[in-house]
Amino acid sequence: MCENFFLEQAQYFKLNNFKFSDGQELKDVDVEYISVGTPQYDDEGNISNAIIYCHGSSGNFASLYKLKDLVGQDGPFDKDKYFFISLTCLGKPGSCSPSTTKLFQEFPHYEVEDMVNFHREFLKEKFSIEKVKGVIGNSKGGYVALSWAALYPDTLDFVVSMVSSYKTAGHNYILSKLMDEIIVANPKYGCEKFDASLNVTLKMASLIYFNYGFSKEFYRKQDNHSLDVSFDEFGDESLFDDIYDVKFENDAVLHYDIEDKLGDIKAKTLIIAINQDQYFPPELDGIPMSKMIENSTLIRFDSELGHVGSNEIYKIEKEIKEFMDSL
């Protein structure tokens, strides 16, 4: 375990401008990030071993910490072999978002493709990187990683999708749709003057996800008092968020679907699924996706933590190392 490896302080960079897929453009765009590890260079002076980490919906640049157990010497993601870059993605506070720009409801509506381009523009401007070794994405970050591999197939050697999918569908679509409905039902949403009732609305909208993060078995083993405490704590965490950041992020993934583009992926692909994941059950997401992506490997493992079990990927360290060694 290399915990100290991920105690880097956030750094900040400004893109000269960023153009969204709908044509809108922002100038002086903030990017929050960390870069850790050992850069290596090709004969032309370009960094050749960059691995990009894309976090989930509740994360930021520091979510790279999920890899802490795998970066030791001779580990799958040996810190002496690779150069890791982790961004706080487009739409999240720290980087360019509705709240940090103070544009709120006037912020450009973005899509997963914009999140990919946000990463790529930053890499080009800050590090002069146009091709990366690989992209790792967890949950919503998997949307970004897979879209990157499908839209720009010649710009990466491998992609790792952790507890993620190729589309927002079924219960995930309904959950996102319900969150939208709860937020816009507040007549104060979209008004110029902030109203405290928006905090209550955001808390209620966020709580619809409480029952899905862990496995069914995990929840059943808790007594009702413990569930009450966890339920309240989960809702209170949303009070640190901005309702516009959450709404725009939710809208960005609501209609995500790259099923017809999976055949364009050239990168060697590792799909990691958790058998108890309630968000992305392997039979609905990981298994079908592995059959649609050529040159892909599927790894499934058990975790009572369910979707959050991606924190336990040390359980499949051997399998991940075999994948990385095969590159």
VENCOR-V951135 format. One record per residue. N is the residue number from 1. RES is the residue in three letters. PHI is phi as a letter, one per 20 degrees, with the letter a starting at -180 (none if undefined). BURIAL is + if it has 16 or more other ideal C-beta (glycine too) atoms within 10 Angstrom, else -. Layout:
n=N res=RES phi=PHI burial=BURIAL
n=N res=RES phi=PHI burial=BURIAL
//
This chain:
n=1 res=MET phi=none burial=-
n=2 res=CYS phi=c burial=+
n=3 res=GLU phi=f burial=-
n=4 res=ASN phi=f burial=-
n=5 res=PHE phi=f burial=+
n=6 res=PHE phi=d burial=+
n=7 res=LEU phi=e burial=-
n=8 res=GLU phi=f burial=+
n=9 res=GLN phi=f burial=-
n=10 res=ALA phi=f burial=-
n=11 res=GLN phi=d burial=-
n=12 res=TYR phi=c burial=-
n=13 res=PHE phi=b burial=-
n=14 res=LYS phi=d burial=-
n=15 res=LEU phi=f burial=+
n=16 res=ASN phi=g burial=-
n=17 res=ASN phi=a burial=-
n=18 res=PHE phi=c burial=+
n=19 res=LYS phi=d burial=-
n=20 res=PHE phi=e burial=+
n=21 res=SER phi=f burial=-
n=22 res=ASP phi=e burial=-
n=23 res=GLY phi=n burial=-
n=24 res=GLN phi=f burial=-
n=25 res=GLU phi=b burial=-
n=26 res=LEU phi=c burial=+
n=27 res=LYS phi=d burial=-
n=28 res=ASP phi=l burial=-
n=29 res=VAL phi=e burial=+
n=30 res=ASP phi=f burial=+
n=31 res=VAL phi=c burial=+
n=32 res=GLU phi=d burial=+
n=33 res=TYR phi=b burial=+
n=34 res=ILE phi=c burial=+
n=35 res=SER phi=c burial=+
n=36 res=VAL phi=b burial=+
n=37 res=GLY phi=o burial=+
n=38 res=THR phi=c burial=-
n=39 res=PRO phi=f burial=+
n=40 res=GLN phi=d burial=-
n=41 res=TYR phi=c burial=-
n=42 res=ASP phi=e burial=-
n=43 res=ASP phi=f burial=-
n=44 res=GLU phi=e burial=-
n=45 res=GLY phi=n burial=-
n=46 res=ASN phi=e burial=-
n=47 res=ILE phi=f burial=+
n=48 res=SER phi=d burial=+
n=49 res=ASN phi=c burial=+
n=50 res=ALA phi=f burial=+
n=51 res=ILE phi=d burial=+
n=52 res=ILE phi=e burial=+
n=53 res=TYR phi=d burial=+
n=54 res=CYS phi=d burial=+
n=55 res=HIS phi=e burial=+
n=56 res=GLY phi=e burial=+
n=57 res=SER phi=f burial=+
n=58 res=SER phi=d burial=+
n=59 res=GLY phi=d burial=+
n=60 res=ASN phi=b burial=+
n=61 res=PHE phi=g burial=+
n=62 res=ALA phi=f burial=+
n=63 res=SER phi=f burial=+
n=64 res=LEU phi=g burial=+
n=65 res=TYR phi=g burial=+
n=66 res=LYS phi=g burial=+
n=67 res=LEU phi=e burial=+
n=68 res=LYS phi=g burial=+
n=69 res=ASP phi=e burial=+
n=70 res=LEU phi=d burial=+
n=71 res=VAL phi=d burial=+
n=72 res=GLY phi=f burial=+
n=73 res=GLN phi=g burial=-
n=74 res=ASP phi=m burial=-
n=75 res=GLY phi=f burial=+
n=76 res=PRO phi=g burial=+
n=77 res=PHE phi=d burial=+
n=78 res=ASP phi=g burial=+
n=79 res=LYS phi=f burial=+
n=80 res=ASP phi=e burial=-
n=81 res=LYS phi=d burial=+
n=82 res=TYR phi=c burial=+
n=83 res=PHE phi=d burial=+
n=84 res=PHE phi=e burial=+
n=85 res=ILE phi=c burial=+
n=86 res=SER phi=c burial=+
n=87 res=LEU phi=d burial=+
n=88 res=THR phi=f burial=+
n=89 res=CYS phi=f burial=+
n=90 res=LEU phi=g burial=+
n=91 res=GLY phi=n burial=+
n=92 res=LYS phi=d burial=+
n=93 res=PRO phi=f burial=+
n=94 res=GLY phi=o burial=+
n=95 res=SER phi=d burial=+
n=96 res=CYS phi=f burial=+
n=97 res=SER phi=b burial=+
n=98 res=PRO phi=g burial=+
n=99 res=SER phi=f burial=+
n=100 res=THR phi=f burial=+
n=101 res=THR phi=e burial=+
n=102 res=LYS phi=m burial=-
n=103 res=LEU phi=e burial=-
n=104 res=PHE phi=l burial=+
n=105 res=GLN phi=f burial=-
n=106 res=GLU phi=e burial=-
n=107 res=PHE phi=f burial=+
n=108 res=PRO phi=g burial=+
n=109 res=HIS phi=f burial=-
n=110 res=TYR phi=d burial=+
n=111 res=GLU phi=c burial=+
n=112 res=VAL phi=f burial=+
n=113 res=GLU phi=g burial=+
n=114 res=ASP phi=f burial=+
n=115 res=MET phi=f burial=+
n=116 res=VAL phi=f burial=+
n=117 res=ASN phi=f burial=+
n=118 res=PHE phi=f burial=+
n=119 res=HIS phi=f burial=+
n=120 res=ARG phi=f burial=+
n=121 res=GLU phi=f burial=+
n=122 res=PHE phi=f burial=+
n=123 res=LEU phi=g burial=+
n=124 res=LYS phi=f burial=-
n=125 res=GLU phi=f burial=+
n=126 res=LYS phi=e burial=+
n=127 res=PHE phi=d burial=+
n=128 res=SER phi=l burial=-
n=129 res=ILE phi=e burial=+
n=130 res=GLU phi=d burial=-
n=131 res=LYS phi=c burial=-
n=132 res=VAL phi=d burial=+
n=133 res=LYS phi=f burial=+
n=134 res=GLY phi=a burial=+
n=135 res=VAL phi=c burial=+
n=136 res=ILE phi=d burial=+
n=137 res=GLY phi=c burial=+
n=138 res=ASN phi=d burial=+
n=139 res=SER phi=l burial=+
n=140 res=LYS phi=f burial=+
n=141 res=GLY phi=f burial=+
n=142 res=GLY phi=f burial=+
n=143 res=TYR phi=g burial=+
n=144 res=VAL phi=f burial=+
n=145 res=ALA phi=f burial=+
n=146 res=LEU phi=f burial=+
n=147 res=SER phi=f burial=+
n=148 res=TRP phi=g burial=+
n=149 res=ALA phi=f burial=+
n=150 res=ALA phi=e burial=+
n=151 res=LEU phi=e burial=+
n=152 res=TYR phi=c burial=+
n=153 res=PRO phi=f burial=-
n=154 res=ASP phi=e burial=-
n=155 res=THR phi=d burial=+
n=156 res=LEU phi=b burial=+
n=157 res=ASP phi=e burial=+
n=158 res=PHE phi=b burial=+
n=159 res=VAL phi=c burial=+
n=160 res=VAL phi=c burial=+
n=161 res=SER phi=d burial=+
n=162 res=MET phi=d burial=+
n=163 res=VAL phi=k burial=+
n=164 res=SER phi=b burial=+
n=165 res=SER phi=b burial=+
n=166 res=TYR phi=e burial=+
n=167 res=LYS phi=a burial=+
n=168 res=THR phi=e burial=+
n=169 res=ALA phi=b burial=-
n=170 res=GLY phi=l burial=-
n=171 res=HIS phi=f burial=-
n=172 res=ASN phi=f burial=+
n=173 res=TYR phi=f burial=+
n=174 res=ILE phi=f burial=-
n=175 res=LEU phi=f burial=+
n=176 res=SER phi=f burial=+
n=177 res=LYS phi=f burial=-
n=178 res=LEU phi=f burial=-
n=179 res=MET phi=g burial=+
n=180 res=ASP phi=g burial=-
n=181 res=GLU phi=f burial=-
n=182 res=ILE phi=f burial=+
n=183 res=ILE phi=f burial=+
n=184 res=VAL phi=f burial=-
n=185 res=ALA phi=f burial=-
n=186 res=ASN phi=f burial=+
n=187 res=PRO phi=f burial=-
n=188 res=LYS phi=e burial=-
n=189 res=TYR phi=f burial=+
n=190 res=GLY phi=n burial=-
n=191 res=CYS phi=e burial=-
n=192 res=GLU phi=f burial=-
n=193 res=LYS phi=e burial=-
n=194 res=PHE phi=f burial=-
n=195 res=ASP phi=c burial=-
n=196 res=ALA phi=f burial=-
n=197 res=SER phi=f burial=-
n=198 res=LEU phi=f burial=+
n=199 res=ASN phi=f burial=-
n=200 res=VAL phi=f burial=-
n=201 res=THR phi=f burial=+
n=202 res=LEU phi=f burial=+
n=203 res=LYS phi=f burial=+
n=204 res=MET phi=f burial=+
n=205 res=ALA phi=f burial=+
n=206 res=SER phi=f burial=+
n=207 res=LEU phi=f burial=+
n=208 res=ILE phi=f burial=-
n=209 res=TYR phi=e burial=+
n=210 res=PHE phi=g burial=-
n=211 res=ASN phi=e burial=-
n=212 res=TYR phi=d burial=+
n=213 res=GLY phi=f burial=+
n=214 res=PHE phi=d burial=+
n=215 res=SER phi=f burial=+
n=216 res=LYS phi=f burial=-
n=217 res=GLU phi=f burial=-
n=218 res=PHE phi=f burial=+
n=219 res=TYR phi=f burial=+
n=220 res=ARG phi=f burial=-
n=221 res=LYS phi=f burial=-
n=222 res=GLN phi=e burial=-
n=223 res=ASP phi=f burial=-
n=224 res=ASN phi=f burial=-
n=225 res=HIS phi=f burial=-
n=226 res=SER phi=f burial=-
n=227 res=LEU phi=f burial=-
n=228 res=ASP phi=g burial=-
n=229 res=VAL phi=f burial=-
n=230 res=SER phi=f burial=-
n=231 res=PHE phi=g burial=-
n=232 res=ASP phi=f burial=-
n=233 res=GLU phi=f burial=-
n=234 res=PHE phi=f burial=+
n=235 res=GLY phi=f burial=+
n=236 res=ASP phi=f burial=-
n=237 res=GLU phi=f burial=-
n=238 res=SER phi=f burial=+
n=239 res=LEU phi=f burial=-
n=240 res=PHE phi=e burial=-
n=241 res=ASP phi=e burial=+
n=242 res=ASP phi=d burial=+
n=243 res=ILE phi=f burial=+
n=244 res=TYR phi=f burial=+
n=245 res=ASP phi=g burial=+
n=246 res=VAL phi=f burial=+
n=247 res=LYS phi=f burial=+
n=248 res=PHE phi=f burial=+
n=249 res=GLU phi=f burial=+
n=250 res=ASN phi=f burial=+
n=251 res=ASP phi=f burial=+
n=252 res=ALA phi=f burial=+
n=253 res=VAL phi=d burial=+
n=254 res=LEU phi=g burial=-
n=255 res=HIS phi=d burial=-
n=256 res=TYR phi=f burial=+
n=257 res=ASP phi=a burial=-
n=258 res=ILE phi=d burial=+
n=259 res=GLU phi=g burial=-
n=260 res=ASP phi=f burial=-
n=261 res=LYS phi=d burial=+
n=262 res=LEU phi=f burial=+
n=263 res=GLY phi=f burial=-
n=264 res=ASP phi=e burial=-
n=265 res=ILE phi=f burial=+
n=266 res=LYS phi=d burial=+
n=267 res=ALA phi=f burial=+
n=268 res=LYS phi=f burial=+
n=269 res=THR phi=d burial=+
n=270 res=LEU phi=d burial=+
n=271 res=ILE phi=d burial=+
n=272 res=ILE phi=d burial=+
n=273 res=ALA phi=c burial=+
n=274 res=ILE phi=d burial=+
n=275 res=ASN phi=g burial=-
n=276 res=GLN phi=e burial=+
n=277 res=ASP phi=f burial=+
n=278 res=GLN phi=e burial=+
n=279 res=TYR phi=f burial=+
n=280 res=PHE phi=c burial=+
n=281 res=PRO phi=g burial=+
n=282 res=PRO phi=g burial=+
n=283 res=GLU phi=f burial=-
n=284 res=LEU phi=d burial=+
n=285 res=ASP phi=c burial=+
n=286 res=GLY phi=f burial=+
n=287 res=ILE phi=f burial=-
n=288 res=PRO phi=g burial=+
n=289 res=MET phi=f burial=+
n=290 res=SER phi=f burial=+
n=291 res=LYS phi=e burial=-
n=292 res=MET phi=e burial=-
n=293 res=ILE phi=d burial=+
n=294 res=GLU phi=f burial=-
n=295 res=ASN phi=m burial=-
n=296 res=SER phi=d burial=+
n=297 res=THR phi=c burial=+
n=298 res=LEU phi=d burial=+
n=299 res=ILE phi=c burial=+
n=300 res=ARG phi=d burial=+
n=301 res=PHE phi=b burial=+
n=302 res=ASP phi=e burial=-
n=303 res=SER phi=b burial=+
n=304 res=GLU phi=f burial=+
n=305 res=LEU phi=f burial=+
n=306 res=GLY phi=m burial=+
n=307 res=HIS phi=g burial=+
n=308 res=VAL phi=f burial=+
n=309 res=GLY phi=f burial=+
n=310 res=SER phi=f burial=+
n=311 res=ASN phi=f burial=-
n=312 res=GLU phi=d burial=+
n=313 res=ILE phi=f burial=+
n=314 res=TYR phi=f burial=-
n=315 res=LYS phi=f burial=-
n=316 res=ILE phi=d burial=+
n=317 res=GLU phi=g burial=-
n=318 res=LYS phi=f burial=-
n=319 res=GLU phi=f burial=+
n=320 res=ILE phi=f burial=+
n=321 res=LYS phi=f burial=+
n=322 res=GLU phi=f burial=-
n=323 res=PHE phi=f burial=+
n=324 res=MET phi=f burial=+
n=325 res=ASP phi=f burial=-
n=326 res=SER phi=f burial=-
n=327 res=LEU phi=f burial=-
//
